[in-house]
Amino acid sequence: MVPPAATQQATQQFLSSVLSQRGPSSLPYTEDTKWLIRQHLLSLVSSYPSLDPKTASFTHNDGRCVNLLQADGTIPMTFQGVTYNIPIIVWLLESYPRHPPCVYVNPTRDMIIKRHHPHVNPSGLVSVPYLHNWVYPSSNLVDLVRELSALFGRDPPLYSQRRPSNNPNPNPIPNPNPNPGPNPNNYSFGSVGYPRPLARPYPASPYGRTLTDDASEVYKRNAISKIVEAVHGDVLEMRKQRGVEMEGLFSAQAVLKSREDEINKGLKEMQDEKEGLEAQLQVVLMNTDVVESWVRENEGKICKLGDLDVDKVFDCAESLSKQMLECTASDLAIEDAVYSLDKAVQEGAVPFDQYLRNVRLLSREQFFHRATAAKVRAAQMQAHVASMAARGQHY
């Protein structure tokens, strides 16, 4: 299935159509990534119009065939000041864009893959650092193709096959590949488990001359490739170390944040307690002023009274109040007596049998006083309610 025209609008319509399909014919991409896949392909076509998005059947190593998106066409590279077009196919697997795409060099009938290329194996599969360091969602197809162009410009992956000439040349150009090229009719690329489409002509390419490798240039390119790989490895290792350090710092930050919350909570509680204590202190100071003023007012009266019987200072207004006062005083006096008996029996001053006898007598007397106080309290409550009712009727 190929888009009708290589225009931006046609490409948008094509991608919207194939990515919105449902049912058995739908593409095997997750719904949350289809929009990002569409954007990646649109950006790729906008930057490299020679690449066409389309769908094709892809065969996995286990024999499964799935319908996937691919970008098929050529990418430019500059070698020794001359621009060439390298035919490639970029397959977007089911896990894309969370995982990198699968890239192949797709030689035409008059091209062969360079032997022992650092980034392209004999089947055409491309392996570059950008694919190994793919990071979702920042990695994209435009940056990938840009790196492929740069790497292929330093070390081209394809050569022109040597064609027979009718005009004999006393000084023929040697074939850079000592092994004879394969039969053009059967020439294809791919590896086990990947599609192997037959080679077909691509747009006109100036990549038609034979390239010769100079020993110093080859050594220089290999040294540069090794340095680049070493730098990539160091950067990856440094990134991992910094990631571990950042995790540790984030953990420490979380601990400090929790402690800060606890300290702020404690400070708030202490502030609330301080305010409560200050309020209580104000109440105590006010009560102290009231008591001191009362003492100053009544200090002269005490001197005039002379000897004063404490028991006759307070006089009850009614019989119930007098009876309640007597019961309460007797109850508290018996409580003090029982406490003194407890101390005496602990110190051995009172025999144990006499202690039990006295406690039994005092407890019985205390029970009667408490029962009487309860009855008096109930009678006072009834009298108070009756008084309030009488005042209510009066008003």
C-alpha positions in Angstrom: 0.0 0.0 0.0 1.7 3.2 -1.2 0.6 6.8 -0.8 -0.8 8.3 -4.0 1.8 11.1 -4.2 4.9 12.2 -2.5 3.5 15.4 -1.1 3.1 16.5 2.5 -0.7 16.5 2.3 -0.8 13.1 0.7 1.6 11.7 3.2 -0.5 13.1 6.1 -3.7 11.6 4.6 -2.0 8.2 4.0 -0.6 8.0 7.6 -3.9 9.1 9.1 -5.7 6.5 7.1 -3.4 3.5 7.9 -3.0 4.5 11.6 -6.7 4.9 12.2 -7.7 1.5 10.8 -9.4 -0.9 13.2 -10.0 -4.7 13.1 -7.8 -7.4 11.5 -6.3 -4.9 9.0 -5.1 -2.5 11.6 -1.3 -1.9 12.2 0.1 -3.6 15.4 1.0 -0.3 17.2 -0.3 0.8 20.5 -3.0 3.5 20.5 -0.9 5.8 22.7 2.0 5.8 20.3 0.3 6.2 16.9 0.2 10.0 17.0 4.0 10.1 17.8 4.7 7.6 15.0 2.8 9.8 12.6 4.8 12.9 13.7 8.1 11.1 13.3 7.3 10.0 9.8 6.0 13.4 8.8 9.1 15.1 10.1 11.3 12.5 8.3 9.5 13.1 4.9 9.7 16.8 5.4 13.5 16.7 6.0 14.2 13.9 3.5 11.7 13.9 0.7 13.4 11.0 -1.0 12.1 8.6 1.7 8.5 7.4 1.2 6.4 6.0 4.1 4.4 2.9 3.1 3.2 -0.4 4.6 4.7 -3.8 3.8 4.7 -7.4 5.1 7.5 -8.1 7.7 8.5 -11.7 8.6 9.9 -12.3 12.1 12.4 -14.9 13.1 9.6 -17.1 14.4 7.8 -17.0 11.1 5.1 -14.5 12.0 4.2 -12.1 9.3 2.9 -8.7 10.2 2.0 -5.6 8.3 4.3 -2.7 9.4 5.2 0.8 8.4 8.5 1.5 6.6 10.3 4.4 5.1 11.8 3.4 1.8 14.1 5.4 -0.4 17.5 7.1 -0.4 19.4 9.3 2.0 22.2 11.7 0.9 25.8 11.3 2.0 28.9 13.4 1.1 32.1 11.5 0.4 35.2 13.3 -0.8 33.2 16.3 -1.7 30.7 14.5 -3.9 27.1 13.8 -2.8 25.7 10.2 -3.3 22.3 8.6 -2.5 22.3 5.5 -0.3 19.2 3.4 -0.6 17.8 2.3 2.8 14.7 0.8 4.3 13.6 1.9 7.9 11.2 -0.6 9.4 9.0 0.5 12.3 8.6 -2.6 14.4 5.6 -3.2 16.7 7.4 -1.8 19.8 8.3 1.5 18.0 8.9 4.2 19.3 9.7 2.8 22.7 12.3 0.7 20.9 14.5 1.6 17.9 13.5 0.8 14.3 15.2 -1.7 12.2 17.3 -0.2 9.4 18.7 -1.9 6.3 20.9 -0.8 3.4 19.1 -1.8 0.2 21.6 -1.9 -2.7 20.4 -1.6 -6.2 21.4 -4.0 -9.0 24.7 -2.3 -9.7 25.8 -2.0 -6.0 27.4 -4.3 -3.5 27.9 -4.0 0.3 31.4 -3.2 1.5 33.0 -6.2 3.3 33.8 -5.8 7.0 31.9 -2.5 7.3 31.8 -1.3 10.9 28.1 -0.4 10.8 26.6 -2.6 8.1 26.7 -6.4 8.1 26.8 -8.5 4.8 23.0 -8.8 4.9 22.5 -5.0 4.9 21.5 -4.7 8.6 22.6 -1.3 10.0 24.0 -1.0 13.5 25.0 2.5 14.7 25.4 4.1 18.2 22.2 6.1 17.8 20.1 2.8 17.6 21.9 1.3 20.6 21.4 4.5 22.7 17.7 5.0 21.6 15.8 6.9 24.3 12.0 7.1 24.3 10.5 9.7 23.5 13.4 12.0 22.6 14.9 9.8 19.9 13.4 10.2 16.4 13.9 9.2 12.8 15.3 12.6 11.6 18.2 12.4 14.0 18.8 8.8 13.1 18.9 9.5 9.3 21.2 12.5 10.0 23.6 10.3 11.9 23.5 7.6 9.2 24.4 10.2 6.6 27.3 11.4 8.6 28.6 7.9 9.3 28.2 6.7 5.7 30.0 9.8 4.5 33.0 8.8 6.6 32.9 5.2 5.5 30.5 4.4 2.6 28.7 1.0 2.9 28.2 0.4 -0.8 30.3 0.2 -4.0 29.5 0.1 -7.6 29.8 -3.4 -9.2 32.4 -3.6 -11.9 30.6 -3.7 -15.3 32.2 -5.4 -18.3 33.3 -2.9 -21.0 33.4 -3.5 -24.8 36.4 -1.1 -25.2 39.5 -2.8 -23.8 41.5 -0.7 -21.4 45.2 -1.3 -21.0 45.0 0.0 -17.4 41.7 -1.2 -16.0 40.6 0.1 -12.6 40.9 -2.7 -10.0 37.7 -3.9 -8.4 37.7 -2.9 -4.7 36.0 -6.2 -3.9 38.2 -9.1 -5.0 35.3 -11.5 -4.9 33.1 -11.4 -8.0 29.7 -9.8 -7.5 26.6 -11.9 -7.2 24.1 -12.5 -9.9 22.1 -9.2 -10.3 18.9 -11.1 -10.9 19.1 -12.7 -7.5 20.8 -9.9 -5.6 18.8 -9.0 -2.5 19.5 -8.1 1.1 18.3 -9.2 4.5 19.0 -11.8 7.1 17.1 -14.8 8.4 13.8 -13.6 9.8 13.7 -10.3 7.9 12.2 -9.4 4.5 14.3 -9.9 1.4 12.8 -7.8 -1.3 14.5 -8.0 -4.7 16.6 -5.0 -5.6 15.0 -2.5 -7.9 16.1 0.8 -9.5 16.1 4.0 -7.3 16.1 7.6 -8.3 19.2 8.7 -10.3 22.3 8.6 -8.2 25.8 9.9 -8.9 27.1 6.9 -7.0 28.3 5.2 -10.2 32.1 5.4 -10.0 34.4 2.9 -8.4 35.8 4.0 -5.0 39.3 3.0 -4.0 40.4 2.7 -0.4 43.7 4.3 0.6 45.5 2.5 3.5 46.0 5.7 5.4 42.4 6.7 4.9 41.1 3.3 6.0 43.3 3.4 9.1 42.2 7.0 9.8 38.5 6.1 9.4 38.9 3.0 11.6 40.7 5.0 14.3 37.9 7.6 14.2 35.2 5.0 14.4 36.9 3.3 17.4 37.4 6.7 19.1 33.7 7.5 18.5 32.6 4.2 19.9 34.9 4.6 22.9 33.5 8.1 23.5 29.9 6.8 23.2 30.8 4.0 25.7 32.3 6.5 28.1 29.3 8.8 27.8 26.9 5.9 28.4 28.9 4.7 31.5 29.1 8.3 32.8 25.3 8.6 32.2 24.7 5.4 34.2 26.9 6.7 37.1 25.3 10.1 37.1 21.9 8.3 37.1 22.9 6.3 40.2 24.1 9.5 41.9 20.9 11.3 41.0 18.8 8.5 42.4 20.8 8.7 45.7 20.4 12.5 45.7 16.7 12.2 45.1 16.3 9.7 47.9 18.2 12.0 50.3 16.0 14.9 49.1 12.9 12.8 49.9 14.2 12.0 53.4 15.1 15.6 54.0 11.7 16.7 52.8 9.9 14.3 55.2 12.1 15.5 58.1 11.3 19.1 57.2 7.6 18.2 57.3 8.0 16.6 60.7 10.0 19.6 62.0 7.4 22.0 60.7 4.6 19.9 62.3 6.5 19.9 65.6 7.0 23.6 65.5 3.4 24.2 64.8 2.4 22.0 67.7 4.8 23.8 70.0 3.5 27.2 68.8 -0.1 26.1 69.5 1.0 24.8 73.0 2.8 28.1 73.7 -0.3 30.1 72.7 -2.4 27.9 75.0 0.0 28.3 77.9 0.1 32.1 77.4 -3.7 32.1 77.5 -3.7 30.1 80.7 -1.1 32.4 82.2 -3.3 35.4 81.5 -6.2 33.7 83.2 -4.0 32.9 86.2 -2.7 36.4 86.4 -6.2 37.8 86.3 -7.3 35.5 89.1 -4.3 36.4 91.1 -5.1 40.1 90.8 -8.7 39.4 91.9 -7.5 37.4 94.9 -4.9 40.0 95.9 -7.4 42.8 95.6 -9.9 40.8 97.8 -7.2 40.2 100.4 -6.3 43.8 100.5 -9.9 44.8 101.0 -10.6 42.3 103.7 -7.3 42.4 105.6 -8.5 45.1 108.0 -11.7 43.2 108.7 -9.8 40.1 109.9 -7.8 42.1 112.4 -11.0 43.5 113.9 -12.6 40.1 114.3 -9.9 38.8 116.6 -10.2 35.1 117.5 -12.4 33.5 114.9 -13.9 30.0 114.9 -13.4 28.6 111.4 -16.3 26.2 111.7 -18.7 29.2 112.3 -17.4 31.4 109.4 -19.7 29.8 106.9 -23.4 29.6 107.7 -25.7 27.5 105.5 -28.8 29.2 104.1 -31.1 26.2 104.5 -31.3 22.8 106.2 -30.5 20.8 103.0 -27.3 22.7 102.4 -26.3 22.3 106.1 -26.9 18.6 105.9 -25.0 18.3 102.6 -22.0 20.2 104.2 -22.0 17.8 107.2 -22.2 14.7 105.0 -19.4 15.9 102.7 -17.2 16.8 105.7 -17.8 13.4 107.4 -17.0 11.6 104.1 -13.7 13.4 103.6 -12.8 12.9 107.3 -13.4 9.2 107.0 -11.3 9.1 103.8 -8.4 10.8 105.7 -8.8 8.3 108.6 -8.7 5.3 106.3 -5.5 6.7 104.6 -3.9 7.1 108.0 -4.8 3.5 109.0 -3.2 2.3 105.7 0.1 4.1 106.6 0.0 2.8 110.2 -0.5 -0.9 109.2 2.3 -0.6 106.6 4.6 0.7 109.3 3.4 -2.0 111.8 2.0 0.5 114.3 -1.5 -1.1 114.2 -2.2 -4.8 114.3 -3.7 -6.2 111.1 -6.9 -7.5 112.7 -7.6 -4.2 114.4 -6.9 -2.4 111.1 -9.5 -4.6 109.3 -12.1 -4.0 112.1 -11.7 -0.2 112.1 -11.7 0.0 108.2 -15.0 -2.0 108.2 -16.6 0.3 110.7 -15.4 3.4 108.9 -16.4 2.1 105.5 -20.0 1.4 106.7 -20.3 4.9 108.2 -18.8 6.4 105.0 -21.4 4.6 103.0 -24.3 6.0 105.0 -22.9 9.5 104.7 -22.5 9.2 100.9 -26.0 7.8 100.5 -27.4 10.7 102.6 -25.5 13.1 100.4 -26.9 11.6 97.2 -30.5 12.0 98.6 -29.8 15.5 99.7 -28.4 16.4 96.2 -31.5 14.9 94.5 -33.8 17.0 96.9 -31.8 20.1 96.1 -32.1 19.5 92.4 -35.9 19.1 92.7 -36.1 22.3 94.8 -34.0 24.2 92.3 -36.2 23.0 89.4 -39.4 24.0 91.3 -37.9 27.4 92.1 -37.1 28.0 88.4 -40.6 27.0 87.4 -42.1 29.4 89.9 -40.0 32.2 88.6 -41.0 31.4 85.1 -44.7 31.5 85.9 -44.2 34.8 87.8 -42.6 36.4 84.7 
